Amino acid sequence: MSNMNNFILIFLISLFLSCSKNNYIPITQVPEIEFSTIDAITQTEHSFVNTTNNQNVSILNSLEETGFHFYNSLNFKTEDIGILVGGTRLRARITQNGGANWKEFSFSKFANAFHSVTFSGNTIFIVGESKYVFRSNDFGGAWSVYNAENLFEKGNSFGQFKFYKIRFFNEKLGFIVGEQNNTPSILKTDDGGEQWEIIDTNGALKTSGAITDFVIHSTEEITIITSFGECFTTGDGGKTWKLILKTNPLNSIAFKNNNEGYVGGMNGTLHYTDDGGKNWSTIEVPENPNITDIKIIKNKALITTSISFSENRDVFVYEIDKNGKNIHPYLTKTDENVLFMGDSYAVDVLENNVYILDRNNLYKTTNE
């Protein structure tokens, strides 16, 4: 009887370990995560006029004397609920009252950064320079993590993880892209992020750079870009890939539909296609900045740009017309109390609202 009890105990322990291996774990049970939080950071109200279209611009977040503190990504679920993520120390800020107050979180003692955040339903997912996928089901009240390292074979999982983008096609289907051990990687979920699996690309991308961004056209059609300047597309869920563009290193991609889309990257690289990537045209961007994010809004596209160590750029956000030809400034000012760093990495569109990051500043305006 004793041997049977021992067998059952060993079986249950093994079952628990095998289940927890690929499930979310509360951050309080992960010793390497150094969690801290600051409540009720109040933002001083300030606004200015966008002299390009005479629309009012509200400053929802603005920080001074922050050292290396910066933001890479944002997502607003409603006008009230939004989140910023970046670095250092795997940093995030959440507001539930439209930016009047923020709650700040950090999950690391190191200089690593988050790179992407999204919602699936009411659940927040964040990824970045960590092997963990971070999740909160209650807008930051509690956090848990999924250890993506367990998805890789032993001996191949050691090394640096960098996840650059996470996106959902619907509340069930989502993808994470990035690199692991300098090898491009794609993770997929079919159950709203509860479990993740590696997409086997059959070696088609093994000599490519890190996957920096992607668009989901349908459940089987995905287009990705890489740090080597490649743009690949698949129509069978990742089993086979077709190279449709080779250019400078790429950071961002956005498609209005299966035919019309943009890719952007380093040193002013910006291309437009209206035939699904068979042909591409080049769009000249003033200053040749790095193109960091692209969003389609109605019949046009918005792009954010970055120039390293810039301190005061007059223009860092541009608008492109529906034909992918004419580019002109989207956000300008005369207010000397507002400083554009010009180091922007994300723009978000929610209905008629446009949210623009500029390192530590977050601007909100109306697109009309």
C-alpha positions in Angstrom: 0.0 0.0 0.0 2.9 2.3 0.8 4.5 1.7 -2.6 1.2 2.5 -4.3 0.9 5.7 -2.3 4.4 6.7 -3.3 3.6 5.9 -6.9 0.5 8.0 -6.9 2.4 10.9 -5.2 5.2 10.8 -7.8 2.6 10.6 -10.6 0.7 13.6 -9.3 4.0 15.6 -8.9 5.0 14.7 -12.4 1.6 15.6 -13.7 1.7 19.0 -12.0 5.2 19.8 -13.3 4.3 18.8 -16.8 1.1 20.9 -16.7 2.7 24.0 -15.1 5.6 23.8 -17.6 3.4 25.3 -20.3 0.9 27.2 -18.2 0.8 30.7 -16.8 2.5 31.1 -13.4 1.8 34.0 -11.0 4.7 36.4 -11.0 5.0 36.0 -7.2 6.1 32.4 -7.9 8.9 33.4 -10.3 12.0 34.4 -8.2 13.8 36.0 -11.1 11.0 38.6 -11.7 11.6 41.7 -9.6 8.1 43.2 -9.4 7.4 46.8 -8.3 4.5 49.2 -8.7 3.7 52.8 -8.2 0.1 53.9 -7.7 -1.8 57.0 -8.8 0.7 58.9 -10.9 -1.1 62.0 -11.8 -0.6 63.7 -15.1 -0.7 67.5 -15.3 -3.2 68.6 -17.9 -1.7 70.4 -20.9 -2.8 70.7 -24.5 -1.7 72.5 -27.7 -3.0 73.0 -31.2 -1.9 70.9 -34.1 -1.1 73.6 -36.6 -1.4 71.1 -39.5 -5.2 70.7 -39.1 -6.1 73.0 -36.2 -7.1 70.1 -34.0 -6.5 70.1 -30.2 -3.8 67.8 -28.9 -3.9 66.5 -25.3 -0.7 65.4 -23.5 -1.8 62.3 -21.6 1.7 61.3 -20.4 4.8 63.4 -20.0 8.0 62.6 -18.0 11.1 64.6 -17.1 14.5 63.4 -15.7 13.8 59.8 -16.5 17.3 58.6 -17.6 16.8 55.7 -19.9 13.1 55.4 -19.3 11.2 55.2 -22.6 8.2 53.6 -24.2 8.1 51.4 -27.3 4.4 50.5 -27.7 0.9 51.4 -26.6 -2.6 50.1 -26.9 -6.0 51.7 -26.0 -8.9 49.4 -25.5 -11.3 52.3 -24.8 -10.9 56.0 -24.4 -10.5 55.3 -20.6 -8.4 52.1 -20.6 -4.9 52.2 -22.1 -1.4 50.9 -21.6 2.2 52.0 -22.4 5.1 49.6 -22.3 8.9 50.0 -22.8 12.0 50.1 -20.7 14.1 50.0 -18.9 13.3 47.2 -16.3 10.4 45.8 -18.4 8.2 48.8 -17.6 4.5 49.3 -18.1 1.9 52.1 -17.3 -1.9 51.6 -17.2 -4.6 54.2 -17.1 -8.3 53.5 -16.5 -9.4 57.1 -16.7 -8.2 58.3 -20.0 -4.7 59.3 -18.8 -5.6 61.5 -15.8 -3.9 58.9 -13.6 -1.4 56.1 -14.3 -0.3 53.0 -12.4 3.3 52.0 -13.1 4.7 48.5 -13.1 8.2 47.1 -13.6 9.2 43.4 -13.7 13.1 43.4 -14.0 16.1 45.0 -12.4 18.0 45.1 -15.7 17.9 47.4 -18.7 15.7 45.1 -20.8 12.6 46.5 -22.4 9.1 45.5 -23.5 8.5 45.9 -27.2 4.8 45.2 -27.8 1.4 45.2 -26.0 -2.1 44.2 -27.1 -5.5 43.2 -25.7 -7.4 40.1 -26.4 -10.8 40.7 -25.0 -10.1 42.2 -21.6 -6.8 40.5 -21.2 -3.5 42.3 -21.6 -0.5 40.6 -23.2 3.0 42.1 -23.2 6.2 40.8 -24.8 9.8 42.0 -25.1 13.3 41.2 -24.1 12.3 38.3 -21.9 11.5 34.6 -22.3 8.2 35.3 -20.6 4.8 36.3 -22.1 3.2 38.6 -19.5 -0.5 38.5 -18.9 -3.1 40.3 -16.8 -6.8 39.5 -16.8 -7.8 42.5 -14.6 -6.0 45.5 -16.1 -2.9 45.1 -14.0 -4.5 43.9 -10.7 -2.6 40.6 -11.0 0.0 39.4 -13.4 1.2 35.9 -14.5 3.7 34.7 -17.0 4.1 32.0 -19.6 7.6 30.6 -20.0 8.2 30.4 -23.8 11.6 28.8 -23.2 9.8 25.5 -22.5 8.6 25.4 -26.1 12.1 24.9 -27.4 14.2 21.8 -27.4 16.6 21.3 -24.5 20.0 22.6 -25.5 18.5 25.0 -28.0 16.5 27.2 -25.6 19.5 28.8 -23.8 20.2 32.3 -24.9 18.5 35.6 -25.4 14.8 35.9 -26.3 13.6 39.1 -28.0 9.9 39.2 -28.9 9.1 42.3 -31.0 5.4 42.1 -31.8 2.3 40.4 -30.5 -1.0 40.6 -32.3 -4.4 38.8 -32.3 -6.5 38.2 -35.4 -9.5 37.6 -33.2 -9.9 36.7 -29.5 -8.6 33.2 -30.1 -6.0 33.4 -32.9 -2.8 35.3 -32.2 0.9 35.4 -33.0 4.2 36.5 -31.4 7.3 37.2 -33.5 10.9 37.9 -32.8 14.1 35.9 -32.4 15.6 33.3 -30.1 19.4 32.7 -30.1 19.6 34.9 -33.2 17.1 32.7 -35.0 13.8 34.0 -36.3 10.8 32.6 -34.3 7.0 32.7 -34.5 4.7 31.6 -31.8 1.0 30.9 -32.3 -2.1 30.5 -30.1 -5.5 29.1 -31.0 -7.1 29.6 -27.6 -6.7 33.2 -26.8 -3.2 33.0 -25.4 -3.7 30.2 -22.9 -1.2 28.0 -24.7 1.5 28.9 -27.3 3.2 26.7 -29.9 6.1 27.2 -32.3 5.3 27.5 -36.0 7.6 25.2 -37.8 8.7 27.1 -40.9 10.5 24.0 -42.3 13.8 25.9 -42.4 12.5 28.5 -44.9 13.5 31.4 -42.6 16.6 30.0 -41.0 19.0 32.4 -42.7 16.7 35.4 -42.2 17.0 38.1 -39.6 14.8 38.6 -36.6 11.1 38.9 -37.4 10.3 42.5 -36.4 6.6 42.8 -37.4 3.8 41.1 -39.2 0.2 41.4 -40.5 -2.5 38.7 -40.3 -4.7 38.7 -43.5 -6.6 35.6 -42.6 -6.2 32.4 -40.4 -3.7 31.0 -42.9 -2.3 34.2 -44.6 0.4 36.1 -42.9 3.0 38.6 -44.1 6.2 39.2 -42.0 9.2 41.5 -42.2 12.7 41.0 -40.9 15.8 42.9 -39.6 17.6 41.8 -42.8 15.1 43.8 -44.9 13.1 40.8 -46.1 9.3 40.7 -46.6 7.9 37.2 -46.7 4.3 36.0 -47.1 2.6 32.6 -46.5 -0.8 31.3 -47.5 -0.7 28.1 -45.6 -0.1 29.1 -42.0 3.7 29.1 -42.3 4.5 25.8 -44.0 5.8 27.6 -47.0 7.0 31.2 -47.5 7.5 33.5 -50.5 10.0 36.4 -50.6 8.2 39.4 -52.0 10.7 42.2 -51.1 14.3 42.6 -50.2 15.4 46.1 -49.0 17.0 47.8 -46.0 16.3 46.5 -42.4 12.6 46.7 -41.7 10.7 47.7 -38.5 7.0 48.0 -39.4 4.3 46.8 -41.7 0.6 47.6 -42.2 -1.9 46.5 -44.8 -5.3 48.0 -45.5 -6.4 44.8 -47.3 -4.6 42.0 -49.1 -3.4 44.3 -51.8 -2.6 47.7 -50.3 0.2 47.9 -47.8 3.3 49.6 -46.5 6.6 48.5 -45.1 9.1 50.8 -43.4 12.5 50.6 -41.8 15.9 52.1 -41.3 17.3 55.3 -42.9 14.0 56.4 -44.4 13.1 53.1 -46.0 9.4 53.2 -46.9 7.7 51.1 -49.6 4.1 50.9 -50.9 2.3 48.2 -52.8 -1.2 48.0 -54.3 -1.0 44.5 -55.7 -0.1 42.4 -52.7 3.7 42.8 -53.0 4.2 41.9 -56.7 5.4 45.5 -57.2 6.6 48.2 -54.8 7.0 51.9 -55.1 9.4 54.0 -52.9 8.2 56.9 -50.8 10.7 59.6 -49.9 10.6 60.6 -46.2 12.2 64.0 -45.1 15.4 63.6 -43.0 15.7 59.9 -43.9 14.7 58.9 -40.3 14.0 55.3 -39.1 10.4 54.4 -39.9 9.2 52.9 -36.6 5.4 52.3 -36.9 2.7 52.4 -39.5 -1.1 52.5 -39.0 -3.8 52.6 -41.6 -6.6 55.1 -40.8 -9.5 55.4 -43.1 -8.1 56.2 -46.6 -4.6 57.1 -45.5 -1.6 55.9 -43.5 0.2 57.4 -40.5 3.8 56.8 -39.9 6.0 57.5 -36.8 9.7 58.1 -37.1 12.8 58.2 -35.0 16.3 59.8 -35.1 18.6 58.7 -32.4 19.7 61.3 -29.8 17.4 63.9 -31.4 16.2 66.6 -29.0 13.8 68.8 -30.9 12.4 67.7 -34.3 9.7 69.9 -35.8 8.1 66.9 -37.5 8.2 63.2 -36.6 4.7 62.0 -37.6 3.6 61.9 -41.3 0.5 61.3 -43.2 0.4 59.5 -46.6 -2.6 59.8 -48.9 -4.7 56.8 -50.1 -2.6 56.4 -53.3 0.6 55.9 -51.4 2.2 58.9 -53.1 1.9 62.2 -51.3 3.5 62.5 -47.8 3.2 65.5 -45.5 3.4 66.3 -41.8 0.6 65.1 -39.6 1.6 66.7 -36.3 3.1 70.2 -36.0 3.0 73.0 -33.4 4.0 76.5 -32.5 3.7 76.0 -28.7 7.2 76.5 -27.3 6.2 74.8 -24.0 5.9 71.5 -25.9 9.1 69.7 -26.9 9.1 67.1 -29.6 11.9 64.6 -29.0 11.3 63.0 -32.4 12.1 59.6 -31.0 8.8 57.9 -31.6 8.0 54.2 -31.8 4.3 53.8 -31.9 1.0 55.2 -33.0 -2.4 53.8 -32.1 -5.8 54.4 -33.6 -9.1 53.9 -31.7 -12.2 54.9 -33.7 -11.6 58.6 -34.4 -8.8 59.0 -31.8 -5.1 59.0 -32.6 -2.6 58.3 -29.9 1.1 59.1 -30.6 4.1 58.1 -28.5 7.3 60.2 -28.5 9.7 58.5 -26.2 8.1 59.5 -22.8 5.3 61.7 -24.2 1.9 60.5 -25.2 -0.3 62.7 -27.4 -4.0 62.2 -28.1 -5.7 64.0 -31.0 -8.8 63.6 -33.2 -8.6 62.6 -36.8 -11.0 64.7 -38.8 
